[in-house]
Amino acid sequence: MTNTKTFFAALIKSLKADCVCDIGSRDGDQALLFRHLRSTADVFAFEANPINYKAMVGNSNLMTERVQIFPYAITNVKGTAKFHVTDVDYSSPDSNKGTSSLLLSDEVRIRETVQVECRRIDEFILSHSPESRSIGLWIDVEGAEFAVLEGISEIKERVFAVHAESAEIPIRHGQRTLAELVALMRDFGFLLCASNIRPEARWGDVVFVNRAAIEALGFRFSICKLKGRLSFWFPVDRLAVFLKARFPAAYRTLRRVYLTVGT
């Protein structure tokens, strides 16, 4: 069991990422983390939910930190598709605003269905960041992750790591399983290197790493994995959420430590 976020962040720093994509961004928080980890990298955030996208465009922090924001659904084709916007209170900081998706779920109430633009991530990168050679992908697209990863075929040698939410048993209609995702990524030259999926939950986050990146890191790869495992047993993420809400000054201190020492 691994804190996949810490593991992925450690890889970003160790491999000196020159491009990081936050796919299914919701609010841009992850994109800001990637910017702080790699000040010179291209950081792209993709959010197809028009309500979330509008809020992100209005977020001055994202603009100041040079996070580039796009209203695209990243998938395996270029075109348009139906996107299902979850019915939650978007004005409340406590609402889960990140459950909208290209795929439907019986457990999620839909506010509206809209047409959105779709892009393949390989075509996008080759157009917007063609010089990038060390790319990290953070994917949280509520069940549509397989299609996103089908779209890396033209840049698979440049992608060093992928952090994705997945499930052993489909949660949404049309979702592909983790086993299918593992097979796809193996064909692309990636190994499943970390997971936080508990047996009773059967869904969670996983990290795939390019075999070439593992070889390039050498012993540093083991160090990255150790950081992820230690962070799992010390509840860094839960502590951060608590401090951010109750003690923001302490949260900022913890974040600085995380960015310098923890990764």
Secondary structure as the mmCIF struct_conf table of DSSP 4:
data_model
#
loop_
_struct_conf.conf_type_id
_struct_conf.id
_struct_conf.beg_label_comp_id
_struct_conf.beg_label_asym_id
_struct_conf.beg_label_seq_id
_struct_conf.end_label_comp_id
_struct_conf.end_label_asym_id
_struct_conf.end_label_seq_id
HELX_RH_AL_P HELX_RH_AL_P1 THR A 4 SER A 14
TURN_TY1_P TURN_TY1_P1 LEU A 15 LYS A 16
BEND BEND1 ASP A 18 ASP A 18
STRN STRN1 CYS A 19 ILE A 23
BEND BEND2 GLY A 24 GLY A 24
TURN_TY1_P TURN_TY1_P2 ARG A 26 ASP A 27
BEND BEND3 GLY A 28 GLY A 28
HELX_RH_AL_P HELX_RH_AL_P2 ASP A 29 LEU A 37
TURN_TY1_P TURN_TY1_P3 SER A 39 THR A 40
BEND BEND4 ALA A 41 ALA A 41
STRN STRN2 ASP A 42 PHE A 46
HELX_RH_AL_P HELX_RH_AL_P3 PRO A 50 VAL A 57
TURN_TY1_P TURN_TY1_P4 GLY A 58 GLY A 58
HELX_RH_AL_P HELX_RH_AL_P4 SER A 60 THR A 64
TURN_TY1_P TURN_TY1_P5 GLU A 65 ARG A 66
STRN STRN3 GLN A 68 PHE A 70
HELX_LH_PP_P HELX_LH_PP_P1 TYR A 72 TYR A 72
STRN STRN4 ALA A 73 ILE A 74
BEND BEND5 THR A 75 LYS A 78
STRN STRN5 GLY A 79 THR A 86
BEND BEND6 VAL A 88 VAL A 88
TURN_TY1_P TURN_TY1_P6 TYR A 90 SER A 91
TURN_TY1_P TURN_TY1_P7 PRO A 93 ASP A 94
BEND BEND7 SER A 95 SER A 95
STRN STRN6 SER A 101 SER A 101
BEND BEND8 LEU A 102 LEU A 103
TURN_TY1_P TURN_TY1_P8 ASP A 106 GLU A 107
BEND BEND9 VAL A 108 VAL A 108
STRN STRN7 ILE A 110 ARG A 119
HELX_RH_AL_P HELX_RH_AL_P5 ILE A 121 HIS A 128
TURN_TY1_P TURN_TY1_P9 PRO A 130 GLU A 131
BEND BEND10 SER A 134 SER A 134
STRN STRN8 ILE A 135 ILE A 139
TURN_TY1_P TURN_TY1_P10 GLU A 142 GLY A 143
HELX_RH_AL_P HELX_RH_AL_P6 GLU A 145 GLU A 150
TURN_TY1_P TURN_TY1_P11 GLY A 151 ARG A 158
STRN STRN9 VAL A 159 ALA A 167
BEND BEND11 GLU A 168 ILE A 169
BEND BEND12 ARG A 172 ARG A 172
TURN_TY1_P TURN_TY1_P12 HIS A 173 GLY A 174
HELX_LH_PP_P HELX_LH_PP_P2 GLN A 175 THR A 177
HELX_RH_AL_P HELX_RH_AL_P7 LEU A 178 ASP A 187
TURN_TY1_P TURN_TY1_P13 PHE A 188 GLY A 189
STRN STRN10 PHE A 190 SER A 195
TURN_TY1_P TURN_TY1_P14 PRO A 199 ALA A 201
STRN STRN11 TRP A 203 ASN A 210
HELX_RH_AL_P HELX_RH_AL_P8 ARG A 211 LEU A 217
TURN_TY1_P TURN_TY1_P15 GLY A 218 GLY A 218
HELX_RH_AL_P HELX_RH_AL_P9 PHE A 219 TRP A 233
TURN_TY1_P TURN_TY1_P16 PHE A 234 PRO A 235
HELX_RH_AL_P HELX_RH_AL_P10 VAL A 236 ARG A 246
HELX_RH_AL_P HELX_RH_AL_P11 PRO A 248 VAL A 257
HELX_RH_PI_P HELX_RH_PI_P1 TYR A 258 GLY A 262
#
